[in-house]
Amino acid sequence: MRNILSSPKPYIITVEFDVAADNIDQFIDLIIQNASRSKVDEPGCRRFDFLRPTGHSEEFTVFLYEIYDDFDAFNAHVASPHFQAFDSLTKTMVRQKTVKQYEMLTGN
């Protein structure tokens, strides 16, 4: 794994999705596809993790943690065919979406 501080200004975001209960399984399948394609097809994608809360089967939240080389790499991600397909297919599944940008203070 390369040092995430090795190049200036990595672009880091988190995305929290509140997904409609009846769509959670399909949403997870689609996010797995999107994350896999991002890691394989995008040289500027350093990390793409997706998480779910444990022990809360009634909670339909999915949390993403993404690191890109820079803002241009993130823009390439958003313009990619796999992201465009994911975004289009999941629009009606998501009740709320919260995106936050972060600054790297330390890392490996």
N, C-alpha and C positions, 0 to 999 in steps of 0.2 A: 504494500500500500504506500502510495507516495504521500509526502508531507503536505497537508492541506494549507500550510502557510508558505509553501515554496514559491508561489507566485503571488503577486500583489492582488489584493481585493477579491477574494472569492465571493461569489454571490450566493447567499444562503437564505433560504425561505423555509417556513413551515406553513402547512395548509391543514386546517381542521375542517373536516366535512361532517355535518350532521345529516345522516342519510335516512330516508324514509324506511321504516321497518320492513316493508314488503319488498324492498329493492336491495337490501344489504348484501345478499349473496351474489347477485349479479354485479353490483358495484365493486365488490372485492375482486371478482374475476377480472373485471375491466381494469382495475388499478394494478393488478398483478401484471397484466399484459403491457400496460403503459410503462410501468417501472422497468420491466424486463427490456423493452425496446429502448427506453431511455439509456439504460446502462450499456447496451450493446451497440446502438446506432449513433450515440452522441459522444464524440470524443471529449467534449467540454463538461459532461456530467460526471462529477467525481463521486457522488453518493446520492442514492435515492432509496430511502427507507420508508416503509409504511407500517403503522402500528395500530393496534386496537387495545382498548382498556381490558384488563383481565378481571374476571370475577363479576362482570356486569353484563350478563347476557341480554338484559333489556336495554342496554345502551348501544346506540347505533352510530357511534363516532369512529371515524377513521382519521388518523393523524399522519401527515407526510413530513419528512425531514429531507431536504434536498440541498446539495452543494454543487455549484457550477464554477467553472474556472473564473468566470466574470459575467457581467450583465449581458454581453453579447452571446455567450453560451446559453444563458437562460432564454434569451429571445429566440435562439435557434430551436430550443426545446419547445417553446410555445408555438412556433411555426411548423413544427414537425408533423407529418401525417398521422403518426400514432397519437400524439397529444390532441390534435384536432378531432380525431375520431372519438377519443375518450371524452373530451369536453362536450361534444355534440350528444353522445349517447347517454351521458350522465346528468345533463342539465335538469331533467325532470325528476331525477332520483334524489337530488340534494335539497334539503330544507334550508340549510344555512352553510355558508362557506366563509372561513376566516383565514386570510393570508397575512403573514407577518414576515418582514425582512429582518435579518440579523447581521451583526458584525462579528467576525471571528476575533476572539481575544486570546485563546490558546488552542492548541490542537496537535495531533500527531500526523 
